[in-house]
Amino acid sequence: MWWLLHFILGFIRLYLDGVKVLLYQLFNRSFTLPDLPKQNGKVAIVTGGARGIGYEISRHLVSLDMHVVIAGNDEQKGLATVKKIQEELNQGKAGVMLVPERRTEDGFELHFGLNYLGHFLLTVLLLDVLKKSGKPGKFSRIIIMSSASHYGGRLTLDDLQGRMCYSTHGAYAQSKLALLLFSYHLQNQLWVRGDPVTVNAVDPGMVDTALYDNLSSLAKLAKKPFAKLLFRTPAEGASTAIYSAAASELEGIGGLYLYNGRKTESSALSYDERLQSKMWKESCALVGLQQN
Ligand SMILES: NC(=O)c1ccc[n+]([C@@H]2O[C@H](COP(=O)([O-])OP(=O)(O)OC[C@H]3O[C@@H](n4cnc5c(N)ncnc54)[C@H](OP(=O)(O)O)[C@@H]3O)[C@@H](O)[C@H]2O)c1
């Protein structure tokens, strides 16, 4: 019974968040990227950079003369993407949504492990390099790809892996909320120590990509006309992340949640500092990191 309620609520919350985003997209144009300064000599690591939004981010950052490292699932696909970008020529984005219950190789629930914990670990492991590479006026930038689905997200600290009660919708929303808690907590720590690194989180809107491949057949059918009319293209979905990575006006500015090129309020839960701190501790324990 409890399982059923959990499932239904997760489902309703995610779809309500989706409807709100679509209404917004119906009445508001996509953010147009301003001219961005060349990024010569800078290095970007884009997780999930081989397709979808991540691909568009990689492509655009290359055009700004950034050295882009595409971190992905499949080496051959990554190499093909590099070739494609080179021919055309001219950061955490990898993710899955609504995947039936599955575990990563390390035994984490897939949404939690891939969308959140993998990016948590990668970021923490890169922190020393990011701190050393940044300097006043040229901060290192961490950009976290969250989603409007975080608004309906709930964090079950004693069941992060959904072992007691699982819903794909709830798991996706939880992973996106966890990314925000991480993003704000990390920024606060960096500010306290005066490190030249900023962390901003981005919501790309609803974007027509392969992320929706795991919808049920019925939902896919229902999505089709909406996607054509109301979803953003991958290039439009990438614009706020590209802006966060390269805009001069965001130099030294962190701790934001950006949507459609603007600072926006994320959910009240995401600003809960006690929860942020508990989640940080739990995440360190899960990946075997010592806290500092
Ligand atoms: N599309 C939307 O409406 C929307 C809305 C809000 C937030 N987002 C977020 O935006 C991000 C990008 O999504 P998208 O829409 O561009 O989806 P997408 O086209 O499905 O791309 C997902 C990316 O994640 C990578 N990925 C998947 N499983 C992986 C794994 N096990 N290890 C490493 N990389 C893996 C994929 O790489 P491979 O191709 O190598 O598998 C792909 O590059 C996600 O974090 C998503 O949650 C999207």
The ligand as an SDF file (V2000), in Angstrom:
LIG
                    3D

 48 52  0  0  0  0  0  0  0  0999 V2000
   15.9960   16.5890  -22.0970 N   0  0  0  0  0  0  0  0  0  0  0  0
   15.3660   17.2420  -21.1360 C   0  0  0  0  0  0  0  0  0  0  0  0
   14.1830   17.6430  -21.2650 O   0  0  0  0  0  0  0  0  0  0  0  0
   16.0660   17.5270  -19.8400 C   0  0  0  0  0  0  0  0  0  0  0  0
   15.3590   18.2770  -18.8590 C   0  0  0  0  0  0  0  0  0  0  0  0
   15.9930   18.5480  -17.6320 C   0  0  0  0  0  0  0  0  0  0  0  0
   17.2790   18.0570  -17.4020 C   0  0  0  0  0  0  0  0  0  0  0  0
   17.9170   17.3190  -18.3800 N   0  0  0  0  0  0  0  0  0  0  0  0
   19.2570   16.7940  -18.0550 C   0  0  0  0  0  0  0  0  0  0  0  0
   20.1830   17.1130  -19.0960 O   0  0  0  0  0  0  0  0  0  0  0  0
   21.2200   16.1190  -19.1060 C   0  0  0  0  0  0  0  0  0  0  0  0
   21.4330   15.6660  -20.5390 C   0  0  0  0  0  0  0  0  0  0  0  0
   20.2720   15.0080  -20.9990 O   0  0  0  0  0  0  0  0  0  0  0  0
   19.8180   14.9610  -22.5320 P   0  0  0  0  0  0  0  0  0  0  0  0
   18.4490   15.4780  -22.5900 O   0  0  0  0  0  0  0  0  0  0  0  0
   20.8640   15.5530  -23.3860 O   0  0  0  0  0  0  0  0  0  0  0  0
   19.7230   13.3850  -22.7410 O   0  0  0  0  0  0  0  0  0  0  0  0
   20.4250   12.3640  -23.7450 P   0  0  0  0  0  0  0  0  0  0  0  0
   20.3870   12.8850  -25.1280 O   0  0  0  0  0  0  0  0  0  0  0  0
   19.7950   11.0520  -23.4460 O   0  0  0  0  0  0  0  0  0  0  0  0
   21.9400   12.3620  -23.2740 O   0  0  0  0  0  0  0  0  0  0  0  0
   22.3170   11.7440  -22.0710 C   0  0  0  0  0  0  0  0  0  0  0  0
   23.8290   11.6820  -22.0000 C   0  0  0  0  0  0  0  0  0  0  0  0
   24.1710   10.9390  -20.8240 O   0  0  0  0  0  0  0  0  0  0  0  0
   25.1470    9.9590  -21.1790 C   0  0  0  0  0  0  0  0  0  0  0  0
   25.0370    8.7460  -20.3800 N   0  0  0  0  0  0  0  0  0  0  0  0
   23.9530    7.9370  -20.2490 C   0  0  0  0  0  0  0  0  0  0  0  0
   24.2810    6.8610  -19.4910 N   0  0  0  0  0  0  0  0  0  0  0  0
   25.6020    7.0210  -19.1520 C   0  0  0  0  0  0  0  0  0  0  0  0
   26.5120    6.2580  -18.3680 C   0  0  0  0  0  0  0  0  0  0  0  0
   26.1550    5.1040  -17.8150 N   0  0  0  0  0  0  0  0  0  0  0  0
   27.7790    6.7320  -18.2110 N   0  0  0  0  0  0  0  0  0  0  0  0
   28.1580    7.9060  -18.7820 C   0  0  0  0  0  0  0  0  0  0  0  0
   27.3370    8.6640  -19.5520 N   0  0  0  0  0  0  0  0  0  0  0  0
   26.0740    8.2290  -19.7240 C   0  0  0  0  0  0  0  0  0  0  0  0
   24.8570    9.6150  -22.6320 C   0  0  0  0  0  0  0  0  0  0  0  0
   26.0560    9.0960  -23.1810 O   0  0  0  0  0  0  0  0  0  0  0  0
   26.0110    7.8690  -24.2150 P   0  0  0  0  0  0  0  0  0  0  0  0
   25.3940    8.4420  -25.4500 O   0  0  0  0  0  0  0  0  0  0  0  0
   27.4480    7.5450  -24.3390 O   0  0  0  0  0  0  0  0  0  0  0  0
   25.1900    6.7820  -23.5810 O   0  0  0  0  0  0  0  0  0  0  0  0
   24.4390   10.9540  -23.2090 C   0  0  0  0  0  0  0  0  0  0  0  0
   25.5640   11.6580  -23.6580 O   0  0  0  0  0  0  0  0  0  0  0  0
   20.7640   15.0060  -18.1490 C   0  0  0  0  0  0  0  0  0  0  0  0
   21.4370   15.1810  -16.8990 O   0  0  0  0  0  0  0  0  0  0  0  0
   19.2720   15.2750  -17.9870 C   0  0  0  0  0  0  0  0  0  0  0  0
   18.7650   14.8000  -16.7480 O   0  0  0  0  0  0  0  0  0  0  0  0
   17.3440   17.0630  -19.5890 C   0  0  0  0  0  0  0  0  0  0  0  0
  1  2  1  0
  2  3  2  0
  2  4  1  0
  4  5  1  0
  4 48  2  0
  5  6  2  0
  6  7  1  0
  7  8  2  0
  8  9  1  0
  8 48  1  0
  9 10  1  0
  9 46  1  0
 10 11  1  0
 11 12  1  0
 11 44  1  0
 12 13  1  0
 13 14  1  0
 14 15  2  0
 14 16  1  0
 14 17  1  0
 17 18  1  0
 18 19  2  0
 18 20  1  0
 18 21  1  0
 21 22  1  0
 22 23  1  0
 23 24  1  0
 23 42  1  0
 24 25  1  0
 25 26  1  0
 25 36  1  0
 26 27  1  0
 26 35  1  0
 27 28  2  0
 28 29  1  0
 29 30  1  0
 29 35  2  0
 30 31  1  0
 30 32  2  0
 32 33  1  0
 33 34  2  0
 34 35  1  0
 36 37  1  0
 36 42  1  0
 37 38  1  0
 38 39  2  0
 38 40  1  0
 38 41  1  0
 42 43  1  0
 44 45  1  0
 44 46  1  0
 46 47  1  0
M  CHG  2   8   1  16  -1
M  END
$$$$
